[in-house]
Amino acid sequence: MKKLNIKYKLIITFFAIVWAVLLTKIFVLTIKSHQYFEQLAQRNMTKKEILVPARGQILDRNGEPLAINELGFSISFKPLLKNDNLNEQVNFIQGFFPWIDSENIIKTYKKQNSIYNHSPIKVVDYISYADMQKIYPQIIQNTNILIQPATKRLYPNNLSASHIIGYVGSADENDILKDSVSKYTGIIGKTGLEKQYNTFLQGQIGYKVVAVNAFNQELEVLEESKPKTQNDLILSIDMKLQDIANKEFEGQTGSVIVMDVHTGEVLVAGSYPEYNLNDFVGGISYKKWNALREDIYNPLLNRFVNALYPPGSVVKMGVGLAFLEYAGVNENTKIDTPGYIEVGGRKFRDWKPTGHGKTDLVKALRESVDVYFYKLSQNAGMTNIANVLKELGFGEKTGIDIPNEFLGIVPDPEWKMKRYGKIWYTGDTIVTSIGQGAFLVTPMQIARYTALLASGKLPTPHFAKILGKEDFIEDPKDVLSDFQKSKLPVLQRGMYEACSTIGGTAYKRTIGAKVKLACKTGTAQVVQIAQEIKVRIKESDLEYFHRSHGWITGFVPYKNPKYAITVLLEHGQSGGRGGPILVKMVNALYDNGYLK
């Protein structure tokens, strides 16, 4: 009996332990884990979808579209397809669209397909409306294929303003790390304004929470936050003027800029040759990419902000301002200007072999007298000249709303020692005073500097005019001293006479302008002329890539200036050759109501 009692107690204890464990488990499952399983069930019952806004359009100041979204369709496959069925669907699609890459479709599908994915898998991002319209009724009968609306970036003007607008491309992993929205849009701005204003143009994503059944079918919308748009970008560019510039530069290489001297709004900015933006949407072909890359005229180069050139004589107004401040002369001081000067056993020649006789500052600008600058630059000193040029905006970014703008170089003794470990010579000062040597600028810097000479303040160039509903405003900088401002009329007079009086370097080339203009020409040598050469070879007899660059920059009207215009002709032989383009742009401004 005693043994039986012990066995009985053991059995009772065992069952008591089992029941205790079971009751504890039930308690945990029903009470403690209730919230967890409730949330899990909720997730099984609902689905959150990301709502992606349409990318904002880019328009010119008159509403002409420069970048829009072309409507079309995407193709998605049902998930969890077996290999045979997948190949069958690919062959089905290729029967309608033979240009589609079947290997890419299969690779895309398998990368996203899994037992956990119950959503359709997009395998073709875009088919045009025209291509889909004809065969749409046949495709939608296939229950394994889903056709949905889609958009593709389109640049209606193809080449025009390509270096301003830029293009979009597929977002890669690095892009997604920097910009999470690109994960959902699939594209991101790669160059130009598409890159600069990418965050604004892509808008803000929204979302939708929907109830679904066991077959992943939507039952009702539980919550929705619509994507935020109002993301159109309106530019200061006027495409009517841009098209006129394009025609003037047919067959030529270089740049042209038209800028409001007070606000910095850019009405025209051409970099030539240009390239077709639409070739890059969806990925450019190797053939087209290699053709662009191997083109000796480099159409991919943005010449108005990403190319550096010696400025030549167009900087003589800035150098002349430094003379008035540091060389011990005033605007009425006349000095002898023979055909050359000799320094350190080397001859520094004027462009005019016979010289210019007695010269003051206005005449030096009108006739671009090199020897005037050779002599007085030695009095002023390169450090002082460089400091004034930097105040005028050289050697720094203009602040233009385009990515990767170049700085340029304003050389001085400190720069040369730091860069090359060599001392500065008087000859360095002489060549720099006429915009040669190591002095390098961008066309946008020259346009901004011209605007400063015209208005008295240094504007920040920009293409954006209206972002959504907000006006884009950049206030100009007040960088000049009272003394420097007092001397601007003298510099303006010299520029006026260069264009508008007999003997001016641009006079013959700028006849026909409908508004009085002021300008300055510049010829920037590409190859150095040897000392033993006394008679220069004609520019037209040189090989093309050895010819000098031609500059002309000016403002209109001469009284109460409104617009600065800068023209650069790569290997254009002389600055005067840009005169007819300058006149064409002046007259275009007049004909389109910008000038009276």
Salt bridges, closest charged atoms under 4 A:
GLU49 OE2 - LYS47 NZ 3.64
GLU49 OE1 - LYS208 NZ 3.92
ASP175 OD2 - LYS190 NZ 2.84
GLU194 OE1 - ARG55 NE 3.05
GLU194 OE2 - ARG153 NE 2.85
ASP238 OD1 - LYS240 NZ 3.54
GLU265 OE1 - ARG61 NH1 3.37
GLU265 OE2 - LYS465 NZ 3.03
ASP279 OD1 - LYS288 NZ 3.00
GLU331 OE1 - LYS487 NZ 3.04
ASP336 OD1 - LYS358 NZ 3.08
ASP350 OD1 - HIS356 NE2 3.00
GLU367 OE1 - HIS356 ND1 3.01
GLU367 OE2 - ARG366 NH2 3.25
ASP370 OD1 - LYS316 NZ 2.64
GLU396 OE2 - ARG448 NH1 3.15
ASP412 OD2 - LYS390 NZ 3.57
ASP428 OD2 - LYS416 NZ 2.81
ASP478 OD1 - LYS485 NZ 2.83
GLU497 OE1 - ARG366 NH1 2.52
GLU497 OE2 - ARG493 NE 3.06
GLU570 OE2 - ARG303 NE 2.80
ASP591 OD1 - LYS514 NZ 2.85
